């Protein structure tokens, strides 16, 4: 599964990606998790399942949904509490729940 976190290239998102990867490893899940700016997203659509948007760039949600949901890619803003507390396990759960829908 491929998950991308859209951010404004902030440090907190890279720490969140690290925590999500650790949680996935503990669960024996094979996932590709990356953080990037919205402008890079168009180059990463192959095999993409979920895009999670950082709360600080939530204004991009409508634009990203319009581009990706018709392609079957789930899009959602990251839970603000889980983002702020860098809870990788909870954000991973959020991404997994979107794939199951």
C-alpha beads as a LAMMPS data file, in Angstrom:
LAMMPS data file: protein, C-alpha beads

101 atoms
100 bonds

1 atom types
1 bond types

-500.0 500.0 xlo xhi
-500.0 500.0 ylo yhi
-500.0 500.0 zlo zhi

Masses

1 110.0

Atoms # bond

1 1 1 0.000 0.000 0.000
2 1 1 1.227 3.475 -0.849
3 1 1 0.358 6.408 1.430
4 1 1 1.395 10.002 0.847
5 1 1 1.184 12.789 3.395
6 1 1 0.838 16.201 1.805
7 1 1 2.490 18.953 3.778
8 1 1 4.280 22.228 3.456
9 1 1 7.612 20.375 3.759
10 1 1 7.600 20.767 7.533
11 1 1 9.681 18.784 9.979
12 1 1 6.694 17.470 11.935
13 1 1 5.381 15.569 8.902
14 1 1 8.697 13.738 8.432
15 1 1 8.602 12.710 12.092
16 1 1 5.027 11.504 11.599
17 1 1 6.074 9.419 8.559
18 1 1 8.812 7.824 10.670
19 1 1 6.315 6.951 13.433
20 1 1 3.843 5.558 10.876
21 1 1 6.562 3.345 9.370
22 1 1 7.463 2.079 12.845
23 1 1 3.808 1.249 13.544
24 1 1 3.499 -0.545 10.191
25 1 1 6.637 -2.594 10.906
26 1 1 5.264 -3.627 14.310
27 1 1 2.094 -4.819 12.560
28 1 1 3.998 -6.589 9.763
29 1 1 2.358 -4.352 7.147
30 1 1 4.067 -3.645 3.869
31 1 1 3.545 0.047 3.197
32 1 1 5.282 2.826 1.317
33 1 1 4.751 6.048 3.276
34 1 1 6.147 9.393 2.126
35 1 1 5.658 13.091 2.800
36 1 1 5.773 15.689 0.046
37 1 1 4.482 19.025 -1.124
38 1 1 1.228 19.074 -3.111
39 1 1 3.130 20.174 -6.226
40 1 1 5.020 16.842 -6.275
41 1 1 1.911 14.698 -5.895
42 1 1 1.189 14.390 -9.627
43 1 1 4.459 12.462 -10.056
44 1 1 3.507 9.817 -7.472
45 1 1 0.088 8.560 -8.611
46 1 1 1.186 5.052 -9.646
47 1 1 -0.121 2.483 -7.143
48 1 1 -1.213 5.279 -4.795
49 1 1 -3.981 4.304 -2.358
50 1 1 -4.297 7.127 0.175
51 1 1 -3.399 10.802 0.430
52 1 1 -3.514 12.339 3.882
53 1 1 -3.338 16.116 4.075
54 1 1 -1.590 17.897 6.926
55 1 1 -3.924 20.118 8.968
56 1 1 -1.793 23.172 8.179
57 1 1 -2.544 22.786 4.437
58 1 1 -6.177 21.667 4.731
59 1 1 -7.076 24.433 2.267
60 1 1 -5.744 22.075 -0.447
61 1 1 -8.315 19.372 0.340
62 1 1 -10.922 20.301 -2.315
63 1 1 -8.287 20.609 -5.045
64 1 1 -6.669 17.272 -4.184
65 1 1 -10.027 15.478 -3.864
66 1 1 -11.096 16.747 -7.296
67 1 1 -7.881 15.421 -8.838
68 1 1 -7.577 12.077 -7.066
69 1 1 -10.960 10.709 -6.003
70 1 1 -12.036 10.058 -9.628
71 1 1 -8.911 7.872 -9.886
72 1 1 -10.053 5.845 -6.851
73 1 1 -7.502 7.376 -4.469
74 1 1 -8.817 8.128 -0.974
75 1 1 -8.191 11.642 0.368
76 1 1 -8.639 13.005 3.886
77 1 1 -7.192 15.620 6.241
78 1 1 -5.075 14.076 9.008
79 1 1 -6.733 14.088 12.410
80 1 1 -5.382 17.250 14.031
81 1 1 -4.851 15.736 17.481
82 1 1 -2.967 12.710 16.106
83 1 1 -0.892 15.023 13.898
84 1 1 -0.013 17.390 16.727
85 1 1 0.966 14.561 19.054
86 1 1 2.830 12.722 16.255
87 1 1 0.794 9.546 16.819
88 1 1 1.919 7.467 13.857
89 1 1 -0.192 4.482 14.867
90 1 1 -3.406 6.534 14.838
91 1 1 -2.619 8.179 11.506
92 1 1 -1.790 4.758 10.049
93 1 1 -5.170 3.531 11.333
94 1 1 -6.815 6.508 9.612
95 1 1 -5.158 5.609 6.296
96 1 1 -6.048 1.916 6.633
97 1 1 -9.694 2.747 7.358
98 1 1 -9.873 4.807 4.148
99 1 1 -8.644 1.861 2.084
100 1 1 -11.284 -0.433 3.596
101 1 1 -14.119 1.982 2.689

Bonds

1 1 1 2
2 1 2 3
3 1 3 4
4 1 4 5
5 1 5 6
6 1 6 7
7 1 7 8
8 1 8 9
9 1 9 10
10 1 10 11
11 1 11 12
12 1 12 13
13 1 13 14
14 1 14 15
15 1 15 16
16 1 16 17
17 1 17 18
18 1 18 19
19 1 19 20
20 1 20 21
21 1 21 22
22 1 22 23
23 1 23 24
24 1 24 25
25 1 25 26
26 1 26 27
27 1 27 28
28 1 28 29
29 1 29 30
30 1 30 31
31 1 31 32
32 1 32 33
33 1 33 34
34 1 34 35
35 1 35 36
36 1 36 37
37 1 37 38
38 1 38 39
39 1 39 40
40 1 40 41
41 1 41 42
42 1 42 43
43 1 43 44
44 1 44 45
45 1 45 46
46 1 46 47
47 1 47 48
48 1 48 49
49 1 49 50
50 1 50 51
51 1 51 52
52 1 52 53
53 1 53 54
54 1 54 55
55 1 55 56
56 1 56 57
57 1 57 58
58 1 58 59
59 1 59 60
60 1 60 61
61 1 61 62
62 1 62 63
63 1 63 64
64 1 64 65
65 1 65 66
66 1 66 67
67 1 67 68
68 1 68 69
69 1 69 70
70 1 70 71
71 1 71 72
72 1 72 73
73 1 73 74
74 1 74 75
75 1 75 76
76 1 76 77
77 1 77 78
78 1 78 79
79 1 79 80
80 1 80 81
81 1 81 82
82 1 82 83
83 1 83 84
84 1 84 85
85 1 85 86
86 1 86 87
87 1 87 88
88 1 88 89
89 1 89 90
90 1 90 91
91 1 91 92
92 1 92 93
93 1 93 94
94 1 94 95
95 1 95 96
96 1 96 97
97 1 97 98
98 1 98 99
99 1 99 100
100 1 100 101
